[in-house]
Amino acid sequence: MSVSGKTEEPVTSTSTSPPCLIITTIGGRYLAFEAEHSQGVLTSQDWEFLHPPVVKGVLYPVVDLAVRLNLGGARQWDETEGVLLANGKCRGCVRVQKVHGILEACRSQVLPLPAQFRGPERGWYRGMILFDHSVALVLNTAWVLEEQLEGEARTESQGTESVVALQGTMQSKNQAC
């Protein structure tokens, strides 16, 4: 399995370096990932759609962001690629329809979310950027990988919480945002 365009070291940013964003399409919408959290990109030939990829001995659980964002299911797409993400101990492989590339932007180009974003979605996105005569929403990596973090917590507590209780916790967290 090959990982496209990345070395073993993740991209790191400093406060003076411009943000780099990986621009993708999911469910017909442009979404951007912060490149500093990217561990690589997998093509559809690099991994099986139904199985979490293992890259250099590290398991990346599959994150179906299309379902979480209610953009349809990834199973409908002819081709999929995977963006490998890491944030602390959390890792995930996000299924995307297409990776358009890396965009280096000035900080002033990453715009705040408009007032229409009032609810829990304010925690899902970090901002937005103009791309290809449209807008790409910049995803919050911590939110994208949140299920893996909660999965670890469930494992540590030996799975005593029911799915219903967990959903209630998620709704409470979303309302608090």
ABEGO torsion letter per residue (X at the ends): XBBBGBBABBBBBBAABBBBBBBBBBGGBBBBBBAAABAEBBBAAABBAABBBBBGGBBBBBBBAAAAAGAEBAAABABBBBBBBBBEABBBBBBBABBAEBBBBBAAABBBBBAABABAAAAABAEBBBBGGBBBBBBBAAAAAAAAAAAAAAAAAGGABBAAAAAAAAAAAAAAX
